[in-house]
């Protein structure tokens, strides 16, 4: 393996004994809890650079292939290229705007399942794990900054690499781990696992920003009713105890008295009462909820109506009952024992053998949903048991079958099942959200977004949108391979164009799936060359994504209308000449808009010329639009990016 020019290992031979000793001591005494990898020893990811990344539209690969002036533009994106570069572009256009990221990255199996620096990484590569971690770390750091304040990233991974990836995500998103979801990838395998186990499951690691929550599932209210016609509505009886012993929570261990009957109920020494008693509160002490006495007064403590009631006239009689086991119980746990305090209290008073309960009202529920379970029920087991809060998903066989149905063959070997991704997105996303998959593979995530929109009848601004990033996976042996164009984009195109609704049952009621996508490639330019190598199309597409979240074909010569924000028209012009000045001066009255925002090569000159015609406009530099959110200003560009 060729060593990096400035790597640590390459420098060792030039160090003297003292320097080597110092380096060794530093290495041995450096303490870190977490994940480390040989970042300085590996050949760094070639995609990591400081170039500008600019979008180039390929209308011939987009869907629909519409280029008329009336076309509103493409709202969904498929980006061909290294996903590190795609993420850098998205950081300039979508920072803080993407609510859901789902990725199925390479699993680092050693079976040539991923390409790093234009070559497959095999099982015998000395730095296989370090390269994999560095590869993902760079991309996950960029992806993190794309999330909304309530956004989430979900990452599929196999069992072998789960621990490494989880520690890596802990570094990228510290304190934001929400958990993991487990799903069955297959029904079983005869593969040799040293007679130990067959790995038939994978994990989906979930890391979310503070505002994120899954939708969950609607709770069942079958147990609620109103047999006593309570004006506060439906209710059910609920446990009145808490999972602490009387030694752990002595203030919650006290006799409960029914003031209407005088019957006393012993507390459970292993599960004390949930609510505090007024008699046990210290002076000035308050409680978060109501006291037990307040709940009794409100009628929310349900005392047994039919039960055995016993009165022991002497302590000896009580102790004899304790020894014989003839005392109130909770399950098999006796509530009165010789070792418990204050047994004299129970002498000479009626003691109930039933258990009080709490009257819990449906209207008081904090959440109307059941949390999402960490277990995905396999389709082949769905009828065998009920798992509250779980959704049902198929195995990997479904993923392969769907791809084969669309292409007529297995054009992609590792597609996730459509049902799994669709259920995940249904739980994690809302109407109008943007969903990103920067390891898009065969395009299952985009397919799932389209079907989910169809099932929920969403269109326009209410529809979810997708951004799919996929590389070509071309290598020296396969220079013409293009996974993004020939599999990912082609799958979405066929799904959208298909008249065979039998393949897409969820779309039948909607008469097909509705949607579109712009197919983008990436141009990389040295920042110093931006004034010379970037063009109006680059600025046009960047502005479309930044300001309106869509891509529109670049109109022909003249003043170009990009869109409208409130009462302000956003315009682009490639030249500042008399024809442009005349068109812009007439624009407000002709198109009934109050304000103009104009991007041009000479914003200061344009503002002065329009002001002379009585037109007030905010003028911006086209070059600024190219540079915004990316590398620093190139040489030769004045402050603000303006050129005269």
Protein Blocks (a to p, Z undefined) as FASTA:
>chain_A
ZZdfkbmklmmmmpcfklmmmmmmmmmmpccedddddfklpccdfklccbdcdddddfkl
gccfbfbfklgbjfbdcdeddfklmmmmmmmmmgokafbdcddddehlonopaceehiac
dfklmklmmmmmmmmmmmmmmmmmmpcfkbccdddddfklmmmmmmmmmmmmghiagbdc
dddfbfbdcbdehhmaccfbdcddddddfkbccebjaddfklgccfkopanbpcddddfb
dcbdfklmmmlgccdddfknopacdddfklccfbdcfklpcehiacfbdcfklmmmnopa
ccdfbdcddddfbfklmmmmmmnopacdehjacfbdfkbghklmmgoiacdfbdcddddd
fklpmbfcdcddfbdcdfklmmmpccehiacdddfklmmmmmmmmnopafbfkbccfklm
mmmmmmmpcehiacddfblonommmmmmmmmmmmnopahjllccddddddekiafklmmb
cfklmmmmmmmmmmmmpcblmlmmmlmmnopaaddddddddddddfklmmmmpcfklmmm
mmmmmmnopacddddedjddfbdehjaccdddfbdcfklmmmmmmmmmmnopabdcdddf
blmlmmmmmmmnopacddddfklmmmgopacddehiaehhiaZZ
